[in-house]
Amino acid sequence: MLAAQSANYKLPQSILDSGGKKVGSANYVVEPKVAIDSQSALARESTIFYPGFFFPAIFSLPPAFVRTGEFTLRIAAFNRESGMALNTTDNINYLPKFKIVVSDQLGIDLSSITVSFNNKIVINSNNRSSFIDPASPETTRLSTLLYDPTELAAGSYALLIEARDTQDRRLSKNYELTVDTGPAKVGSLAVSPATFSPTYPPVPGKGVAVAFSVSKDTDVNIIVLNPAGRGPDWNFKMLARAGYNQVEFSGVSDISSQPLANGIYVIKVIGEGRELGKTYLVVFDRRKQQ
């Protein structure tokens, strides 16, 4: 049985995806961080790519019809400091700020929503109203909660979110989180695209996405060195938040104020007076070969 469902689309429907990635008419690409099915839930974790730059989003894109018997309950948690979705195993700051999203296309039993932190219930039906995000009024299809634990010592923590729909079907999601106060460590440093042709003048959203995870909040410099190892052609300072981080490099040199010449460039993340990570970027512009 199908039930009609109206919606306000935040992005063109052509970017909806059913599992892989798909280019829409506006050149957006959706790369789901979780599987997306044809009968999507009200809110869903995804990443938008607008050529060369990734950023997270919660899509409110229900289809025109929803199967009334389908299980569409979804749970997601975010780091409010960075705006990034938490992985089920992730690093957090010692003063974390969480955003918790529970959604269901057909209806949430709001009284069932329970949040536990380190095996202690911190949000339930008795106090949920105190944690509702004021920027996102609660409905029977979407509940957004804000939770900020007190200062945490170094160690491992568990965030457990539980809910059920109006048909008494249950869902839970568990996050294994680490607070690390030791020397900073960088993991999964990557650039996208790995081969890049700069535009000039630079256009926001058409640069190179430099993405990396870090074990704790750390002041870092992201530098780009030319093929001869000299430079830096770019030196970007930022406070990297524990977990996933991302910045955009336009491809224009700080030294010459011109697009980078063709070649293989080294991208380094420097923090605490040492190199935390390194990767490579290929710059290739066919016009410079003519």
LINHUSUL-V496523 format. One record per backbone hydrogen bond with DSSP energy under -1.0 kcal/mol. NH is the residue of the N-H (numbers start at 1). CO is the residue of the C=O. E is the energy in kcal/mol with one decimal. If there is no record, write none. Layout:
NH/CO/E  NH/CO/E
This chain:
3/66/-2.3  5/64/-2.1  15/12/-2.0  16/13/-2.1  24/28/-2.0  27/24/-2.0  29/49/-1.5  31/47/-2.2  46/57/-1.7  48/55/-3.1  49/29/-2.1  50/53/-2.3  55/48/-1.9  57/46/-2.0  59/44/-1.9  66/3/-1.8  68/1/-1.7  70/67/-1.9  74/103/-2.9  76/101/-2.1  78/99/-2.7  79/84/-2.9  80/97/-2.9  83/79/-2.7  86/77/-2.7  90/176/-2.0  92/178/-2.4  98/147/-2.8  99/78/-2.1  100/145/-3.0  101/76/-3.1  102/143/-2.7  103/74/-2.4  104/141/-2.0  108/140/-3.8  109/164/-2.4  110/108/-1.4  112/109/-2.4  113/110/-1.2  114/162/-2.6  115/123/-2.3  116/160/-3.0  117/120/-2.8  118/158/-3.6  122/115/-3.0  123/115/-1.9  128/124/-1.8  130/127/-1.9  131/128/-2.2  133/144/-3.1  136/133/-1.9  139/142/-2.6  143/102/-2.8  145/100/-2.9  146/131/-3.0  147/98/-2.0  152/94/-3.0  155/179/-2.1  157/177/-3.2  159/175/-2.4  160/116/-2.8  161/173/-2.5  162/114/-2.8  163/171/-2.4  165/169/-2.3  166/107/-1.6  168/165/-1.8  171/163/-2.8  173/161/-2.4  175/159/-2.9  176/88/-3.7  177/157/-3.1  178/90/-1.8  179/155/-2.9  187/213/-2.2  190/211/-2.7  192/209/-1.7  196/282/-3.0  206/203/-2.4  208/249/-3.4  209/192/-2.9  210/247/-3.1  211/190/-2.8  212/245/-2.2  213/187/-2.6  214/243/-2.0  215/185/-2.3  218/240/-2.5  220/238/-2.9  221/270/-2.5  222/236/-3.0  223/268/-2.3  224/234/-2.1  225/266/-2.9  226/230/-2.9  229/226/-3.0  233/224/-3.1  236/222/-2.8  238/220/-2.3  240/218/-2.8  243/214/-2.9  245/212/-2.7  247/210/-2.1  249/208/-2.8  253/258/-3.0  254/233/-4.1  257/253/-1.6  260/251/-2.6  263/283/-2.3  265/281/-3.4  266/225/-1.8  267/279/-2.8  268/223/-2.3  269/277/-2.4  270/221/-3.1  271/274/-2.6  274/271/-1.6  276/269/-3.4  277/269/-1.2  279/267/-2.5  281/265/-2.5  282/194/-2.7  283/263/-3.0  284/196/-2.2  288/285/-1.7  289/286/-1.8
